[in-house]
Amino acid sequence: MGFKDKLKAAADKAAGDVVDSAKKAVKDVKDAATDAVEGAVEGALNYISDDLLNLDFLKGMTAIAADSGPAAVAHIALNLGSMNDNFDLFLETLANECWRGGKRGESQWLERMVNSWWKTMKGRKYVFDPSESARIADRNTDTKIKLFFKADDGASVKNKPITIIKEDGVWRVKSITP
């Protein structure tokens, strides 16, 4: 093997080592980011207490705690809709953006949209989907979070997004795809 061949072989090996090293670095960053996102989603899920998982408990609720996390507010809204029980509390989970004029109490709620959500959710079973929520968690902010819940209507199970925003320091539902 001549000098040029040895030089080319050494260059090829060095280039291969650089590519392998870069691939490993990218994989390490991806794994670290995935772990961080999954941790954030797991943290959001931890806001759902065992009490909230009990649908009878939800039926008896009269108010939503001001310190409820985004996942808890989403869970409450979806499952109240599923049971079609406690409509007034369901309305309290909604953001001001869901109200005509932008302020609750000063105008009527968007009856058509809210009634559509309410009617469509009836009878569906909603369960938080951490893997789908983690997939888009990097798009969430400190004041806007999109979560996914599996909706089972008895015929099919589909992932349904719900967007929660922080409004005046309290998490509220901005939109639902029931």
N, C-alpha and C positions, 0 to 999 in steps of 0.2 A: 504494500500500500504506500503510495507516494505522499509527499508532504501536503499537497493540495487535498488529497482524499482524507488524510488525517484531520486537516483543518476543517474541511466540510463536515466530517463526522462529529467533531467536537462542537461545531456551531449548531448542528442539528440537535445534538444532545442538550446543549445549553438552551436552545429555543424550546425544546420539549419540556425541560425542567421549569422554564419560566411559565409556559402555558399551564403546566400541572400546578405550579405554585399559585398562579392567578385563579385557576378554577377552585382550588382549595380555599383561597381567601374569599372568593365570592360565595362559596357554599357556607363558610363559617359566618359571614355577615348575614346571609339569608337565614341560617338557622337561628342566629341571635335575634334577628328581627321577628322571626316567626314565634320564638319563645316569648318575646316581649309583647307581641300582639295577643297571643293566646293568654298570657298573664293578665293583660288589660281586660280582655273579654271575660276571663274567669272572675276578675274583680267585679265587673259589672253584674255578673250572674249572682255573686255573693250578696248583692243587695236584695235578692228575693228570699225572704225569710220562709221558714217552714210554715208559718201561719198563712202566708199568702198562697202557698200551694194548696191549701185546704179551701175548696170552693165554697163550703158552707161559711167559712170565716169571711170570705169576700162578700157574701150576701148580707152579712151583718155589719159590714163596715159603714161608718157614717162620714168619715173624712179620710183624706190621704195625708200621712205625716209629711211635714214640710221637708224633712231630710231624706225622703225616699229617693233612692237612686233611679237612674234611667230605666234599668231593666225591670225594677219593681213597678214603676208607673206604666210601662208597656204591658207588663203581665196583668196588672189590675184592669187596664182599659180593655185589653183583648178578652179576658175571661169574663168581665162583666157583660161585654157584648155577646160572648158565647152563650151565657146563661140568659141573656136578655133580662137581666135583673139589675135594679138600682140605677136607673137611667140618669138620675140627678148626679150621682157620684161619678158615673161615666163622663158626664159633661164637665165635671170638675177636673178631669184628667187632661182636658183639651187646652191647647195654647190659645192665646188671644188671637192669633192668626186665623183660627177656625171660626172667628166671630166677625160678622159684618161690622165694619167701622173700626175694628182692631181692639176694642175694649169690651171686656165682659161687663154686663150690667148696663151699658149705655146703648146697646143695640141687640137685635135678635141674632141667635146663632144661625149659621148657614144650614137651615133645616134640611134642605135636600141632600147635601153632602153627609151630614151627621146621621140622618135617618138611613141613608144608603149604607154607611159603615155598620150601623147598629143592626139593620135587617140582614145584611150579608154575613155578619159574624155569628148569628144565632145558630146554635147547635154544633158549631165547630169546636174542636179541642185544640188548644194552642200550647205548644211546648217550645221553650227557648232552644235555638239551634246555635251552639257556640262555634261550630266549625264554619258555618256560612257567615256568621257575624264576624269571625276573625279574618275571613277572607278580605273584607273591605274595611277593617278597623283602622287602617292607616289613613282613611279619608275622614275619620271622625275628628271632632275638635273638642275643646273644653266646654262648648256650649251647644253642640249639635252632634247627636249620635244616631246612627242607623243600626238597628238590630234586626235579626231574622228569627221568626218563630215558625215552626212547622205547624201548618193548619190541616187538621184531619176532619173532613166533612162526611166521613163514612164511605165515600166512593173513591177518594184519592187523598194523598198527602202532598202538599205543596209548600215550599218556603214562601213566607209572606213578610215583606219588609214593613217596619214601623219606624218612623223618625221621631225622635224625642229631642226637644230643645230646652235649654235652660232659660227661663223667663223670670225675671225678678228674683233670681236665686233659687227657683223651684223648677224641677223637671216637669215638662208637660208634653203631651202628644201633639206633634205638628201635622203628621199625616199617617194614614193607615192604608195598607193594601190588604183588605180582608180576604 
